[in-house]
Amino acid sequence: MVFNSYTFVIFFAIILGLHNLPISWKAKKINLLIASYLFYAAWNPPFILLLWLSTVVDFFVGRALYTQPNKSKRHLLLIISLIGNLGMLCFFKYGGFILENFVTLSNAIGLNYHPAKPNIILPAGISFYTFTTLCYTIDMYKKKSKPVKSLLDFSLFVTFFPHLVAGPIVRPPQLVPQFETPRTATGQQLLNGLLLLTLGLFMKVVCADTLLASTSDIVFSSPGNMGPLDAWAGVLAFSGQIFFDFAGYSTSAIGVALCLGFILPQNFLYPYAAIGFSDFWRRWHITLSSWLRDYLYIPLGGNREGKFRAYINVMITMLIGGLWHGANWTFVAWGCLHGFYLWIEKALKDSRIKKPHLPDSIPLAPVIVTASFAPVLPGKSTGGFLYALFTFLLICVTWVFFRSATFAIAWRLLKSMAGQAPPAGPPLLTTAALLQVAIVVSLMLAFHWFMRDTTVLKTSAKLPWWLLGIVWALLLILIILSQGTSKSFIYFQF
């Protein structure tokens, strides 16, 4: 089941009605848990067993990790949790990838090995709920918080349907306490939640799928070279599509949860207004970047063991972050390129400004904890805007690897963008398509820059009620008119 479907509208209306009935809080939580399983079962019912297994194992292992005084036994319990969670993730998401690369390596050294190709179905959202449960057991091992008392609360934390399939990646302290006491939305929360849900669906259905997806698909599926204009239009279209698609899901998820009275963490803060690449990772997929910081970068040593180790730790973190997105070397290249950008930014900053050592625990710090050029290009200055635009263009280059199925496609497109590959035929895109991408992407960048230091809800609260009503009505009309062109969310495959 997806947010951008009429089925979900009916499903959500029923859940909202049940949640506001005068029944016990426990009954409401059971309703939400059943609803979450139904929501997930709409893709493939047998995969609910994986959710049950992950939930039950991590609930009891987490409790044992917290209460077990024997250090060796605690290590063993943590290993069991890691093997269970990462083992499932590796099998379903990376099994075919690992086998393919093993076969390639075997044949390269002269071993004639050709096994049958595995037919593994990827469970929707497995990367997201694996990271969700992993952070619980790791926190229990480190005794950062107390164990969840109720299996019902823990099950609902793992499977809560707004964030289950594509995030935000939620940690226990952010959500579990909200399940401990009765909670329904206030009138203002309900209005805010419905507004965010509408905005998220507009971003997905209208902006991502209707206005940008077809141009992106044409360019990235082209078998030959193309002119720079076509190439850049396709890459810019995908840069907008991936933002509107993923941020649209996160915005919808936050809105759905708010309608029920629950608060989910922010996941996007207008990332294309980022002044530098560190700033980008403060704003793009915030819950993933903070997860990688806290559970990978800092345990590796962070920036505590000298500059060289800090550079290595940044690159390792970004490479794993790239691989998290998909079982393909192009995703690793995407992560590597972001790591390289962070290297250069840090090196330039270190050469210009001498600053004291910063702790790893800065809230919402990126995987590299030093700030970008904010001291040099502050706020919404002209220099800041130009650097943000430069940052955006370099990020667009990374999206080439993210979107391309192979390195051959990525390299051909990069050469076309640079004007180094003569077009194989007539232009791929019409003038209307080029103008459409130019207008949508320009408006997106302008909106990001204007909203850089605020939020949608803060801005909407300042608008006259009649103006907000008109804007809201227009969004709904455009969503309904565009519904036939909508597709599944891109991040469901991750």
C-alpha positions in Angstrom: 0.0 0.0 0.0 1.3 3.4 -0.9 0.3 6.9 0.4 -0.4 8.0 -3.2 -3.4 5.7 -3.7 -7.1 5.8 -3.1 -6.8 2.6 -1.2 -4.7 4.4 1.4 -7.2 7.2 1.7 -9.9 4.7 2.7 -7.4 2.8 4.9 -6.3 6.0 6.7 -9.8 7.3 7.2 -10.7 4.0 8.9 -7.6 4.1 11.1 -8.2 7.7 12.0 -11.8 6.9 13.0 -10.8 3.9 15.1 -8.0 5.9 16.8 -10.5 8.6 18.0 -13.1 6.1 19.4 -13.7 6.2 23.2 -11.9 2.9 23.8 -8.9 2.0 25.9 -5.4 3.1 25.0 -4.2 -0.5 24.7 -7.0 -1.3 22.3 -6.0 1.7 20.2 -2.4 0.5 20.1 -3.5 -2.9 19.0 -5.5 -1.3 16.3 -2.4 0.6 15.1 -0.3 -2.5 15.2 -2.8 -4.6 13.2 -3.1 -1.7 10.7 0.7 -1.5 10.4 0.9 -5.2 9.5 -2.0 -4.8 7.0 -0.2 -1.8 5.5 3.0 -3.9 5.0 1.2 -7.1 4.0 -0.2 -5.2 0.9 3.2 -5.8 -0.7 3.9 -9.4 0.2 2.2 -11.0 3.2 4.9 -13.6 4.0 7.5 -11.0 4.7 5.5 -10.1 7.8 7.3 -13.1 9.3 10.6 -11.2 9.0 9.1 -8.3 10.9 7.9 -10.6 13.6 11.3 -12.4 13.9 13.2 -9.1 14.0 10.9 -7.6 16.5 10.7 -10.6 18.9 14.4 -11.3 18.8 15.5 -7.7 19.4 13.0 -7.1 22.1 14.2 -10.0 24.3 17.9 -9.6 23.3 17.8 -5.9 24.0 16.4 -6.5 27.5 19.0 -9.1 28.2 21.8 -6.8 26.9 20.7 -4.2 29.4 20.4 -6.5 32.4 23.2 -9.0 31.8 26.1 -8.2 34.1 28.5 -10.7 32.4 30.5 -8.8 29.7 31.2 -11.9 27.6 27.6 -12.8 27.5 26.6 -9.3 26.6 29.1 -9.4 23.7 27.6 -12.7 22.6 24.0 -11.3 22.7 25.1 -8.3 20.7 26.7 -10.5 18.1 23.4 -12.6 17.9 21.4 -9.4 17.2 23.9 -8.1 14.6 24.0 -11.5 12.8 20.2 -11.8 12.9 19.5 -8.3 11.6 22.5 -7.8 9.2 22.3 -11.4 8.1 18.7 -10.9 6.9 19.6 -7.6 5.2 22.7 -9.1 3.5 20.8 -12.2 2.3 17.7 -10.4 0.8 19.4 -7.2 -0.3 22.9 -8.2 -1.1 22.8 -12.0 -1.7 22.7 -11.7 -5.5 25.2 -8.9 -5.5 27.7 -10.9 -3.4 27.3 -14.0 -5.5 27.7 -12.1 -8.8 30.9 -10.5 -7.6 32.2 -13.8 -6.3 31.6 -15.4 -9.6 33.3 -12.6 -11.4 36.3 -12.8 -9.1 36.4 -16.7 -9.5 36.4 -16.5 -13.3 39.1 -13.8 -13.2 41.5 -16.1 -11.4 40.7 -19.0 -13.8 37.9 -20.9 -11.9 35.1 -21.7 -14.2 32.2 -21.2 -11.8 28.7 -20.5 -13.0 26.0 -21.1 -10.4 22.3 -20.7 -10.9 21.1 -17.2 -10.5 19.3 -16.8 -7.2 15.7 -15.6 -7.3 15.6 -13.4 -4.2 12.7 -11.0 -3.6 13.6 -7.8 -1.8 11.3 -7.1 1.1 10.0 -3.5 1.1 11.8 -1.2 3.5 14.1 -3.9 5.0 17.0 -1.4 5.2 14.8 1.1 7.2 13.4 -1.3 9.8 16.7 -3.1 10.1 18.4 0.2 11.1 15.5 0.9 13.4 15.9 -2.3 15.4 19.7 -2.2 15.3 19.9 1.1 17.0 17.8 -0.3 19.9 20.0 -3.3 20.6 23.2 -1.2 20.3 21.7 1.4 22.7 20.8 -1.4 25.1 24.4 -2.7 24.9 25.8 0.7 25.7 23.0 1.3 28.2 22.1 4.6 26.7 18.4 4.2 27.6 16.2 1.8 29.5 14.6 -1.3 27.8 11.1 -1.0 26.4 8.8 -2.5 29.0 6.0 -3.7 26.7 6.3 -6.0 23.7 3.3 -4.3 22.3 5.0 -0.9 22.5 8.2 -2.2 20.9 6.3 -4.0 18.1 4.4 -0.8 17.4 7.7 1.2 17.4 9.2 -1.2 14.8 6.2 -1.5 12.6 4.4 1.9 12.9 3.1 2.2 9.4 3.9 5.9 8.6 7.7 5.3 8.9 7.9 1.5 8.3 8.7 1.3 4.6 10.8 4.4 3.9 11.5 6.2 7.1 12.2 8.5 8.8 14.6 6.1 10.6 13.2 6.5 14.2 15.1 5.7 17.4 13.3 4.3 20.5 13.6 7.5 22.6 11.9 9.5 19.8 8.8 7.3 19.6 8.4 4.7 22.3 7.6 7.2 25.1 4.7 8.5 22.9 3.2 5.0 23.0 3.2 4.9 26.8 0.4 7.3 27.4 -2.9 7.9 25.6 -2.4 10.2 22.6 -4.7 11.7 20.0 -4.2 14.7 17.8 -5.4 18.1 18.8 -7.4 20.1 16.3 -4.3 22.0 15.2 -2.2 18.9 15.0 -4.9 17.3 12.7 -4.9 20.3 10.4 -1.1 20.5 10.3 -0.9 16.7 9.7 -3.4 16.9 6.8 -1.5 19.9 5.3 1.8 18.0 5.5 0.1 14.9 3.9 -1.3 17.0 1.1 2.1 18.7 0.5 3.9 15.4 0.5 1.5 13.9 -2.0 1.8 17.0 -4.2 5.5 16.7 -4.2 5.3 13.0 -5.1 2.4 12.9 -7.5 2.6 16.2 -9.3 6.3 17.3 -9.1 8.2 14.0 -9.1 5.9 11.7 -11.2 4.0 14.1 -13.5 6.5 16.9 -14.2 10.0 15.3 -13.9 9.9 11.5 -14.1 9.4 11.1 -17.8 12.3 13.4 -18.7 14.6 11.6 -16.3 13.6 8.2 -17.7 14.1 9.2 -21.3 17.6 10.5 -20.7 18.9 7.7 -18.4 17.4 5.0 -20.6 18.9 6.4 -23.8 21.3 3.8 -25.3 23.5 6.4 -27.1 25.3 9.7 -26.6 23.3 13.0 -26.5 23.8 16.7 -26.5 24.8 18.5 -23.3 21.3 20.2 -23.1 19.5 16.9 -23.1 22.0 15.3 -20.6 21.8 18.2 -18.1 18.0 18.3 -18.4 17.8 14.6 -17.6 20.1 14.9 -14.6 18.4 18.0 -13.3 15.1 16.3 -13.7 16.3 13.4 -11.6 17.7 15.7 -9.0 14.3 17.2 -8.6 12.5 13.8 -8.9 14.6 12.1 -6.2 14.0 15.0 -3.8 10.3 15.4 -4.4 9.8 11.6 -4.3 11.7 10.9 -1.1 11.0 14.2 0.8 7.4 13.7 -0.4 7.2 10.4 1.4 8.9 11.7 4.6 6.5 14.7 4.6 3.5 12.5 4.1 4.7 10.1 6.8 5.2 12.9 9.3 1.8 14.3 8.4 0.1 10.9 8.8 1.7 10.4 12.2 0.8 13.9 13.3 -2.9 13.2 12.4 -2.8 10.4 15.0 -1.1 12.6 17.6 2.5 11.3 17.1 5.6 13.3 16.3 8.2 11.8 13.9 11.6 13.4 13.4 12.3 15.8 10.5 14.1 14.1 7.6 14.6 17.0 5.1 15.5 20.6 5.6 15.6 22.1 2.0 18.9 20.3 1.1 19.4 22.1 -2.2 19.9 25.3 -0.3 22.9 23.7 1.4 26.0 25.9 1.6 28.6 23.1 1.2 28.5 19.4 1.4 28.6 19.1 5.2 25.6 21.3 5.2 23.9 19.1 2.6 24.2 16.1 4.8 22.6 18.1 7.7 19.6 18.6 5.4 19.3 15.5 3.3 18.0 12.3 4.8 18.8 13.6 8.3 17.8 10.5 10.1 20.1 8.3 8.0 23.1 10.7 8.2 22.7 11.0 12.0 22.4 7.2 12.3 25.6 6.7 10.3 27.3 9.3 12.4 26.3 7.8 15.8 26.5 4.1 14.9 29.4 4.0 12.4 31.5 7.2 12.2 31.9 7.8 15.9 32.5 4.1 16.8 35.2 4.1 14.0 37.0 6.9 16.0 35.3 9.9 14.4 37.7 12.9 14.4 39.2 12.0 17.8 42.3 10.2 16.4 43.9 12.8 14.1 43.1 14.2 10.8 44.2 11.2 8.7 41.9 8.8 10.6 39.1 11.4 10.3 39.4 11.4 6.5 39.4 7.6 6.4 36.4 7.4 8.7 34.5 9.9 6.6 35.1 7.8 3.5 34.2 4.5 5.1 31.0 6.0 6.4 30.0 7.4 3.0 30.9 4.2 1.1 28.7 2.2 3.5 26.0 4.8 3.2 26.2 4.4 -0.6 26.0 0.7 -0.4 23.0 0.9 2.0 21.1 2.4 -0.8 21.4 -0.5 -3.1 23.4 -3.6 -4.2 25.3 -2.0 -7.0 28.8 -0.6 -7.4 27.3 2.6 -8.8 25.8 3.3 -5.3 29.3 2.8 -3.8 30.6 5.3 -6.4 27.9 7.8 -5.4 29.0 7.4 -1.7 32.7 7.7 -2.7 32.1 10.9 -4.6 30.3 12.4 -1.6 33.2 11.3 0.6 35.6 13.0 -1.8 33.6 16.2 -1.7 33.7 16.2 2.1 37.5 15.6 2.0 38.1 18.6 -0.2 35.8 20.8 1.8 37.5 19.8 5.1 40.9 20.2 3.6 40.1 23.7 2.3 38.5 24.7 5.6 41.5 23.4 7.6 43.9 25.4 5.5 41.9 28.6 6.0 40.6 28.5 9.5 42.2 27.1 12.6 39.5 25.9 14.9 39.5 24.0 18.2 38.6 20.3 18.3 34.9 19.8 18.0 33.1 17.0 19.8 31.5 14.2 17.8 28.1 14.7 19.5 27.0 18.0 17.9 23.2 17.6 17.3 22.4 16.8 13.7 26.1 17.1 12.7 26.9 15.4 9.4 29.2 12.5 9.2 32.1 14.9 9.1 31.6 17.0 12.2 33.3 20.3 11.1 31.0 22.9 9.6 31.3 23.9 5.9 32.1 27.4 4.7 29.4 28.9 6.8 31.8 31.3 8.6 33.0 32.5 5.1 29.7 32.6 3.4 27.1 33.3 6.1 23.3 33.2 5.8 21.4 34.2 2.7 24.2 36.4 1.2 24.8 36.5 -2.5 28.1 34.6 -1.9 26.2 32.0 0.1 23.6 31.6 -2.7 26.4 31.1 -5.4 28.1 28.5 -3.3 24.8 26.8 -2.7 24.2 26.7 -6.4 27.8 25.3 -7.0 27.1 22.7 -4.3 23.8 21.7 -6.0 25.5 21.3 -9.4 28.2 19.0 -8.0 25.6 17.0 -6.2 23.8 16.6 -9.5 27.0 14.9 -10.8 26.7 12.3 -8.0 23.1 11.6 -9.0 24.4 10.4 -12.3 25.9 7.4 -10.5 22.9 7.0 -8.2 20.4 6.7 -11.1 22.6 4.8 -13.6 22.3 1.0 -13.7 25.9 0.6 -14.9 29.1 2.6 -15.0 28.9 2.6 -18.8 25.7 4.5 -18.7 27.0 6.9 -16.1 30.2 7.6 -18.0 28.3 8.1 -21.3 26.0 10.6 -19.6 28.9 12.4 -17.9 30.7 12.8 -21.2 27.5 14.1 -22.8 27.1 16.6 -20.0 30.6 17.8 -20.6 30.0 18.1 -24.4 32.7 15.4 -25.0 30.4 12.9 -26.8 28.8 13.7 -30.1 25.1 13.1 -30.1 24.0 9.8 -31.6 21.0 11.3 -33.3 18.4 14.1 -33.0 17.7 15.8 -29.7 15.9 13.5 -27.2 13.8 16.1 -25.5 11.3 18.5 -26.9 11.5 22.3 -26.2 8.5 22.0 -24.0 10.2 19.2 -21.9 13.3 21.3 -21.5 11.3 24.4 -20.5 9.3 22.3 -18.0 12.4 21.0 -16.3 14.0 24.4 -16.2 10.9 26.0 -14.6 10.3 23.2 -12.1 13.9 23.0 -11.0 14.4 26.8 -10.8 11.2 27.1 -8.7 12.5 24.2 -6.5 15.8 25.9 -5.9 14.2 29.3 -5.2 11.8 27.7 -2.8 14.6 25.9 -1.0 16.6 29.1 -0.6 13.6 31.1 0.6 12.6 28.4 3.1 16.2 27.6 4.1 15.8 28.8 7.7 12.2 28.0 8.4 9.6 25.2 8.1 6.3 24.7 6.2 4.2 24.8 9.4 5.9 28.0 10.6 5.3 29.6 7.3 1.7 28.4 6.9 0.9 29.7 10.4 1.7 33.2 9.3 -0.6 33.1 6.2 -4.1 34.4 6.3 -6.6 31.5 6.6 -8.2 32.3 3.2 -4.8 32.3 1.4 -3.8 29.1 3.0 -7.2 27.6 2.0 -6.7 28.6 -1.6 -3.2 27.2 -1.8 -4.3 24.0 -0.1 -7.3 23.6 -2.5 -5.0 24.1 -5.5 -2.6 21.4 -4.2 -5.5 19.0 -3.8 -6.9 19.7 -7.3 -3.5 19.2 -8.9 -3.0 15.9 -7.0 -6.4 14.6 -8.2 -5.7 15.7 -11.8 -2.3 14.0 -11.8 -3.2 10.8 -9.9 -3.2 8.6 -13.1 0.5 9.3 -13.6 1.7 8.4 -10.1 4.2 5.6 -9.4 5.6 3.8 -6.4 8.1 5.7 -4.2 11.7 5.3 -5.3 13.0 4.6 -1.8 10.8 1.5 -1.4 13.5 -0.4 -3.2 16.0 0.5 -0.5 
